Amino acid sequence: MSEQVLGWVGFHLFVFIMLAIDLGIASRKSKEIEIKEAMVWSGVWITIALLFNGFVYYWKGLEAATNFLAGYLVEKSLSVDNLFVFVLIFSYFKVPPVYQRKVLFWGILGALIMRAIFIIAGVQIISYFSWVMYIFGAFLVFTGIKLVTEKDKEIDPETNPVLKLFRKFIPIKTDYGVGKFLVKENGVWYASQLFVVLIVVETTDVIFAVDSVPAILGIVNPPDTFIVYTSNVMAILGLRALYFALAGIMGMFHYLAYGLSAILVFIGVKMIIAQLGYHIPTPIALGAVAAVLAISIVVSIMFKPAEEKSIKPIE
């Protein structure tokens, strides 16, 4: 068995074990996650990612390790913006904190599957049609600009087309079914409100993948499927813990959207000029992404906007 096959098998075995541990902890502790616990788990996930980055360095060398770290940082930073949307979704549907962890677990599991499909398809398309990089780059520039111009736009989950279609065919209970996605009454199966929330989260993540996958394909040069996939997965695995660690203080990051916008535009331009023969080395791109992200966070902490619009806290 080749090293590549062993790498893929070993990584997925590791992911399966970590998800099993995570699900086991969630099933034994059906309670709200405290910030302290979430911070500890966030630290654990980040440490695991950095250790895996060390393994990549040992196995594939400095260039692959730098690409992994750059891809991980880009996906992690974009994930923080995604968490704002999750806060709004949970607030809109008034999801009790004790049930949020379950939705996030299965939402993340679905995200891993969708990311795998998007990444494999993206790498294959690029390998056959290199001009697609122009489209990906232009799309990221457009998305970056849109992120700033529409950052205060209200999000209405009820406009979700998948949710509308689901409600036409499946009977839905308006309660949370004691934490179950499906409930049975008088011999009839119903989808609980929790399942409705899961549908919104999953379909929203498809939109996130459309943004993040081209971004990570643009930062990891050349686009190594294993590096792109593993860096993306490692960033997503810690998303649930990061959500509970940041849920109470997300309102502080007023200018994060501007930083993420600059990152997406930068990566988009990087992809376009690379096709013209001007390659930005990955270490420089990694430094630029880290610097922009750090500056946006520091500025958010130091300066408050004139008219602060805070996100409704989760009750």
C-alpha positions as CSV (number, residue, x, y, z in Angstrom):
1,M,0.0,0.0,0.0
2,S,1.5,3.4,-1.0
3,E,2.2,6.2,1.4
4,Q,-0.5,8.3,-0.2
5,V,-3.2,5.7,0.4
6,L,-1.9,5.2,4.0
7,G,-2.1,8.9,4.5
8,W,-5.7,9.1,3.4
9,V,-6.8,6.0,5.3
10,G,-4.9,7.1,8.5
11,F,-6.4,10.6,8.4
12,H,-10.0,9.5,8.0
13,L,-9.5,6.9,10.7
14,F,-8.2,9.7,13.0
15,V,-11.2,11.9,12.0
16,F,-13.6,9.0,12.7
17,I,-12.1,8.5,16.2
18,M,-12.3,12.2,17.1
19,L,-15.9,12.5,16.0
20,A,-16.8,9.3,17.9
21,I,-15.2,10.8,21.0
22,D,-16.9,14.1,20.4
23,L,-20.3,12.4,19.9
24,G,-19.7,10.2,23.0
25,I,-19.1,13.3,25.2
26,A,-22.2,15.0,23.7
27,S,-24.4,12.0,24.4
28,R,-23.2,11.6,28.0
29,K,-23.4,15.4,28.8
30,S,-26.8,16.7,27.6
31,K,-26.2,20.1,29.0
32,E,-25.2,23.5,27.8
33,I,-21.4,23.9,27.1
34,E,-19.8,26.4,29.4
35,I,-17.3,28.9,27.9
36,K,-14.4,27.5,29.9
37,E,-15.0,24.0,28.6
38,A,-15.4,25.4,25.1
39,M,-12.1,27.3,25.3
40,V,-10.3,24.2,26.5
41,W,-11.7,22.1,23.6
42,S,-10.9,24.9,21.1
43,G,-7.3,24.8,22.4
44,V,-7.3,21.0,22.0
45,W,-8.5,21.2,18.4
46,I,-5.9,23.9,17.5
47,T,-3.1,21.9,19.1
48,I,-4.1,18.8,17.2
49,A,-4.1,20.8,14.0
50,L,-0.6,22.1,14.7
51,L,0.7,18.6,15.6
52,F,-0.8,17.3,12.3
53,N,1.0,20.2,10.6
54,G,4.2,19.0,12.1
55,F,3.4,15.5,10.7
56,V,2.9,17.0,7.3
57,Y,6.3,18.7,7.5
58,Y,7.9,15.5,8.5
59,W,6.2,13.5,5.7
60,K,5.9,16.0,2.8
61,G,8.4,18.8,3.6
62,L,8.3,22.5,4.3
63,E,6.3,23.6,1.3
64,A,3.5,21.2,2.0
65,A,3.5,22.2,5.7
66,T,3.4,25.9,4.9
67,N,0.5,25.3,2.4
68,F,-1.4,23.3,5.1
69,L,-0.9,26.1,7.7
70,A,-2.0,28.8,5.2
71,G,-5.1,26.8,4.2
72,Y,-6.0,26.1,7.8
73,L,-5.7,29.7,8.7
74,V,-7.9,30.8,5.8
75,E,-10.6,28.3,6.5
76,K,-10.5,29.0,10.3
77,S,-10.8,32.8,9.7
78,L,-13.7,32.3,7.3
79,S,-15.3,29.9,9.8
80,V,-15.4,32.7,12.4
81,D,-17.6,34.7,10.1
82,N,-19.8,31.6,9.6
83,L,-20.4,31.4,13.3
84,F,-22.1,34.8,13.3
85,V,-24.7,33.3,10.9
86,F,-25.1,30.3,13.2
87,V,-25.8,32.7,16.1
88,L,-28.5,34.4,14.1
89,I,-30.1,31.1,13.1
90,F,-30.2,29.8,16.7
91,S,-31.5,33.1,17.9
92,Y,-34.2,33.3,15.2
93,F,-35.5,29.8,16.0
94,K,-34.9,30.2,19.7
95,V,-32.9,27.0,20.0
96,P,-32.2,26.2,23.7
97,P,-28.4,26.1,24.2
98,V,-28.6,22.4,25.4
99,Y,-29.7,21.4,21.9
100,Q,-27.4,23.7,19.9
101,R,-24.4,21.3,20.4
102,K,-26.3,18.5,18.7
103,V,-27.3,20.6,15.7
104,L,-23.7,21.8,15.4
105,F,-22.3,18.2,15.6
106,W,-24.5,16.9,12.8
107,G,-24.1,20.1,10.9
108,I,-20.3,19.8,11.0
109,L,-20.5,16.2,9.9
110,G,-22.5,17.2,6.9
111,A,-20.1,20.0,6.2
112,L,-17.2,17.6,6.1
113,I,-18.9,15.5,3.5
114,M,-19.8,18.5,1.4
115,R,-16.3,19.9,1.7
116,A,-14.9,16.6,0.4
117,I,-17.1,16.7,-2.6
118,F,-16.4,20.4,-3.4
119,I,-12.6,20.0,-2.9
120,I,-12.2,16.9,-5.0
121,A,-14.4,18.4,-7.8
122,G,-12.5,21.7,-7.6
123,V,-9.1,20.1,-7.9
124,Q,-10.2,17.9,-10.8
125,I,-11.7,20.8,-12.6
126,I,-8.5,22.9,-12.2
127,S,-6.3,20.0,-13.3
128,Y,-8.2,19.8,-16.6
129,F,-9.2,23.5,-17.1
130,S,-6.7,25.8,-15.6
131,W,-8.6,28.9,-16.9
132,V,-11.2,28.1,-14.2
133,M,-8.8,29.8,-11.8
134,Y,-9.7,33.1,-13.4
135,I,-13.4,32.4,-12.6
136,F,-12.6,31.4,-9.0
137,G,-10.4,34.4,-8.5
138,A,-13.0,36.8,-9.9
139,F,-15.7,35.1,-7.7
140,L,-13.6,35.6,-4.6
141,V,-13.0,39.3,-5.4
142,F,-16.8,39.7,-5.9
143,T,-17.5,37.8,-2.7
144,G,-15.1,39.9,-0.7
145,I,-16.7,43.2,-1.9
146,K,-20.1,41.8,-1.3
147,L,-19.2,40.7,2.3
148,V,-18.6,44.4,3.2
149,T,-21.4,46.0,1.2
150,E,-24.0,43.5,2.7
151,K,-22.5,42.9,6.1
152,D,-25.5,44.5,7.8
153,K,-28.1,42.7,5.7
154,E,-30.7,40.9,7.7
155,I,-30.8,37.1,7.3
156,D,-34.2,35.5,7.1
157,P,-34.0,31.7,7.4
158,E,-37.7,31.4,6.2
159,T,-36.5,32.3,2.7
160,N,-34.4,29.2,2.6
161,P,-35.6,27.3,-0.6
162,V,-34.7,23.9,0.8
163,L,-36.7,24.6,4.0
164,K,-39.7,25.7,1.9
165,L,-39.6,22.5,-0.1
166,F,-39.2,20.4,3.0
167,R,-42.3,21.9,4.6
168,K,-44.4,21.1,1.6
169,F,-43.9,17.3,2.0
170,I,-43.0,16.6,5.6
171,P,-45.2,17.4,8.6
172,I,-43.4,19.5,11.2
173,K,-43.9,19.9,15.0
174,T,-43.3,23.4,16.3
175,D,-41.5,22.1,19.5
176,Y,-38.0,20.6,19.8
177,G,-39.1,17.1,20.5
178,V,-37.1,16.6,23.6
179,G,-33.9,17.1,21.6
180,K,-34.9,14.6,18.8
181,F,-34.9,15.3,15.1
182,L,-37.8,13.0,14.5
183,V,-40.8,12.3,16.8
184,K,-43.7,9.9,16.4
185,E,-47.2,10.6,17.5
186,N,-50.3,8.4,17.0
187,G,-48.3,6.3,14.5
188,V,-47.2,9.3,12.4
189,W,-43.6,10.5,12.1
190,Y,-43.0,14.3,12.4
191,A,-39.9,16.4,11.9
192,S,-39.2,18.4,15.0
193,Q,-38.2,22.1,15.0
194,L,-34.7,20.9,15.7
195,F,-34.6,19.1,12.3
196,V,-35.8,22.3,10.7
197,V,-32.8,24.2,12.2
198,L,-30.5,21.5,11.0
199,I,-31.7,21.9,7.5
200,V,-31.1,25.6,7.6
201,V,-27.6,25.1,9.0
202,E,-26.7,22.4,6.4
203,T,-27.9,24.4,3.4
204,T,-26.2,27.5,4.7
205,D,-23.0,25.6,4.9
206,V,-23.3,24.8,1.2
207,I,-23.1,28.5,0.6
208,F,-20.1,28.8,2.9
209,A,-18.3,26.0,1.0
210,V,-18.8,27.8,-2.3
211,D,-16.8,30.7,-0.8
212,S,-14.2,28.8,1.3
213,V,-13.2,26.0,-1.2
214,P,-12.1,28.4,-4.0
215,A,-10.3,30.5,-1.3
216,I,-8.3,27.5,0.0
217,L,-7.6,26.3,-3.6
218,G,-6.2,29.8,-4.2
219,I,-3.9,29.9,-1.2
220,V,-2.6,26.3,-1.5
221,N,-0.2,26.4,-4.5
222,P,0.1,24.0,-6.2
223,P,-3.4,22.6,-5.3
224,D,-2.5,19.3,-3.5
225,T,-5.8,17.5,-2.8
226,F,-4.6,16.0,0.4
227,I,-3.3,19.3,1.8
228,V,-6.4,21.2,0.8
229,Y,-8.7,18.6,2.2
230,T,-6.9,18.0,5.5
231,S,-6.4,21.6,6.3
232,N,-10.1,22.3,5.6
233,V,-11.2,19.4,7.7
234,M,-9.0,20.2,10.6
235,A,-10.4,23.8,10.7
236,I,-14.0,22.5,10.6
237,L,-13.5,19.9,13.3
238,G,-13.0,22.5,16.0
239,L,-15.9,24.7,14.8
240,R,-18.4,23.5,17.4
241,A,-16.1,24.2,20.4
242,L,-15.1,27.6,18.8
243,Y,-18.8,28.5,18.5
244,F,-19.5,28.1,22.2
245,A,-16.2,29.8,23.0
246,L,-17.0,32.9,21.0
247,A,-20.8,33.0,21.1
248,G,-20.9,35.4,24.0
249,I,-18.3,37.8,22.6
250,M,-18.9,37.8,18.8
251,G,-20.4,41.3,19.1
252,M,-16.9,42.6,19.8
253,F,-15.5,41.8,16.3
254,H,-17.2,44.7,14.5
255,Y,-14.5,45.0,11.8
256,L,-13.8,41.3,11.2
257,A,-15.9,41.4,8.1
258,Y,-13.6,44.0,6.6
259,G,-10.6,41.8,7.3
260,L,-12.2,38.8,5.8
261,S,-13.2,40.9,2.8
262,A,-9.6,42.0,2.3
263,I,-8.4,38.3,2.6
264,L,-10.9,37.1,0.0
265,V,-10.0,39.9,-2.4
266,F,-6.3,39.3,-1.8
267,I,-6.6,35.5,-2.6
268,G,-8.8,36.2,-5.6
269,V,-6.2,38.6,-7.0
270,K,-3.5,36.1,-6.2
271,M,-5.3,33.4,-8.2
272,I,-5.7,35.7,-11.2
273,I,-2.2,37.0,-11.4
274,A,-0.8,33.5,-10.9
275,Q,-2.4,32.6,-14.2
276,L,-0.5,35.5,-15.7
277,G,2.8,34.3,-14.5
278,Y,3.1,36.3,-11.2
279,H,3.2,33.9,-8.3
280,I,3.0,35.1,-4.7
281,P,5.0,32.7,-2.5
282,T,2.8,30.8,0.0
283,P,4.8,32.1,3.1
284,I,4.1,35.7,2.0
285,A,0.5,34.9,1.4
286,L,0.3,33.2,4.8
287,G,1.9,36.3,6.5
288,A,-0.5,38.6,4.7
289,V,-3.6,36.6,5.7
290,A,-2.4,36.4,9.4
291,A,-1.6,40.1,9.5
292,V,-4.9,41.2,8.1
293,L,-6.8,38.9,10.4
294,A,-4.9,40.1,13.5
295,I,-5.3,43.8,12.6
296,S,-9.1,43.4,12.1
297,I,-9.4,41.8,15.5
298,V,-7.2,44.3,17.3
299,V,-9.0,47.2,15.7
300,S,-12.4,45.7,16.6
301,I,-11.3,45.5,20.3
302,M,-9.8,49.0,20.4
303,F,-12.4,50.9,18.5
304,K,-16.2,50.6,18.6
305,P,-18.4,51.7,15.7
306,A,-20.4,54.9,16.0
307,E,-23.7,53.0,16.0
308,E,-22.9,49.6,17.4
309,K,-25.3,46.8,16.2
310,S,-25.0,44.0,18.6
311,I,-26.1,40.4,17.9
312,K,-28.9,39.3,20.1
313,P,-27.4,37.1,22.8
314,I,-28.4,33.4,23.0
315,E,-30.8,32.8,25.8
